[in-house]
Amino acid sequence: MQNTLRAIYKSRPDLSPLTLNITVSATSELSPGLILVAPYSGVSWDSPLTHGPLQPGPYIFTSGGELVWSGFGYVIGFVANFQAAKWKGEDVLFAFEASRITKHGHGHGHAKEVRGGNTALLDIHEFHVVGEKTTLVESYNPVPFDLKKYGAGPKSQWIVDALFQEIEIDTGRLLFQWNSLDHVHPDESVVSIASLKFGTGHNSSDALDYFHINSVDRDEEHNYLVSGRHTSTIYKINSTSGDIIWRLGGKNSDFALGSGVDFGFQHDARFISRSENGDIQTISFFDNSGPQLKGKTGEYINKSSGKLHSLNTKTWTATLVQEFPAPNHIFAFSQGGTQILPNGNAFVSLGSGGAVTEFSQMEPFNWTGIPHEKPAIVALAHGESTMVYVSGNGDTETIFWEFFWAVRIGQAFLPVVGQDGKVSQRTKTVRVKPYIYPRRAIMKPKSAKTYSNSKSVTSEQLFIQPGH
C-alpha cells in the first residue's frame, strides 16, 4: 500500500487516499467482491519517522485497486477491524474507533456504538459481530501483581490481565467475561518474565503484557476461541465456567503437533467447521513467525503464513490442512489475518508487512453501497473542451453516468448539443465507461453516431445522473 501525495480526484480534492500497488493482477477466475482495509499512520516504536497513509481510516477497494469508498472523516482516530457483517438481518459495515495512546489502543466499536462492560476500556485488537446480535471485544487491564517469583525485580509490580467480553449490541448488556489471570499463569509466556521484554511492570502504563490477547471467536456451541500472542497459544474456552477446554501450541499444548503445525506470535484465530460427532474441529489463523527455532524458547524462524488446522480431540493430534505462505517472503512482525471463505479459499492480510493476498478463486466481502450523499461533480475548461469529473463515494451500483448540458438562449437554458448556438439535437446522453469510483470523462463534439468513452462539448451548464 502506498500514500497518495497529490489530489487524484478533481471532484474531491479533499481526499488523499492510499493506493494499492497491485503486483499480481486479478484473473478471470476471481469471484466478484470488494476489499476492506483500515491502514493507520503513526510513529513506529523503533523509528522517529511517521509512516502510513496521509488520511488513515477505513477504505473499500475493488480487486483491481480501484477506490470504491473513502471512510476518512466518517470514522476518525485509530481505525481497526473494518469488516462487513449482518446485524438483525441487515448488511452492515462495522469498525473499531480508538485512540492509540499506548502500544495497545483504547476506544469503542462502531456498528451501533459499543462500549466495554464493567468500565473496561476496549482494545483495538478485536471487534467481532457474532450471531447478528452480540459482539466480542477485548481489554488490556493493568493490575498490581508480584512478579518476583517469576524472576522479575522488586520494582516490577504490574501485569496486564487480558480479558474479553461478549456484549449485546442493542442494549450494551455484558453477557460474558473471561480474564486471563484466572486461568493462565504468567510463566506460559514464551519469553522469560525476567527479561521484561513484554513490559517492565514498573507502573500501570508499562504493565507486563505476558498474554497479549488479539482475537476472540465463538462457535455454534457458544464456546470461545482465544489467541494469546505472547504465549504462542490458541485456547478453547468453556462459555459457562470459563475453564480452558484445550490449548494448541505454546508450552502446554494438549495436541501433538504434526508436520507444519507449529507456529509463533499468531493472530486472528477463527472457528471454521466441526465434525458431526464433535471430535474434529477445524480452525484458521495467521502465523506471524512460524515454528520455534530448535532449542531456543521464544525465538522463531520469522516466516509468515496463513494456516488452516484440523484438531482431533479423540487422538489429540493437530494436522496442517493447508498453508498460505506470504509472497516474496514478506515477514509480518505484527498483526495479520486469514479469512477462510465458504468455498475453502483464503484472503490473507500480512499485517505490518503492508500487503494482502488472495489465494485461488476468492470471494471477498460481498458489499452493496448506496451513498446517502449526492455525487460530487466539477466541470473544468480544457481548451475548447470541458473535462467533467465525478465522485460517487461508496457507490457500487452505478454502471454509467449520464451527462446533460445546455446553452443559454435568451433567458432560458435549453438542453442541446451543437456548436455556435446552432441546435443540432434537442437532447443527447453521453454514457461514460462503467466504473465504481471517480474517473475522468472528456467530451468532444463529434457526429451523433460516433461517441466513444472520451467526449466533450462546449457547455454552459451541466446536469448529471447515475444510470443503473
Salt bridges, closest charged atoms under 4 A:
ASP14 OD2 - ARG12 NH2 2.92
GLU66 OE1 - ARG439 NH2 2.83
ASP91 OD1 - LYS86 NZ 2.89
GLU97 OE1 - HIS108 NE2 3.18
GLU97 OE1 - HIS110 NE2 3.21
GLU113 OE2 - HIS108 NE2 3.31
GLU113 OE1 - ARG115 NE 3.33
ASP123 OD2 - HIS125 ND1 2.40
GLU126 OE2 - ARG270 NH2 3.01
ASP146 OD2 - LYS148 NZ 2.96
GLU166 OE2 - ARG218 NH1 2.45
GLU168 OE1 - ARG173 NE 3.59
ASP170 OD1 - LYS88 NZ 3.42
GLU188 OE2 - ARG247 NH2 2.75
ASP209 OD2 - HIS104 NE2 3.86
ASP209 OD2 - HIS212 ND1 2.62
ASP209 OD2 - HIS230 ND1 3.96
ASP217 OD1 - HIS128 NE2 3.05
ASP219 OD2 - LYS236 NZ 3.92
GLU220 OE2 - ARG274 NH1 3.78
GLU221 OE2 - ARG274 NH2 2.92
ASP268 OD1 - ARG270 NE 2.76
ASP287 OD2 - LYS307 NZ 2.96
GLU373 OE2 - ARG12 NH1 3.70
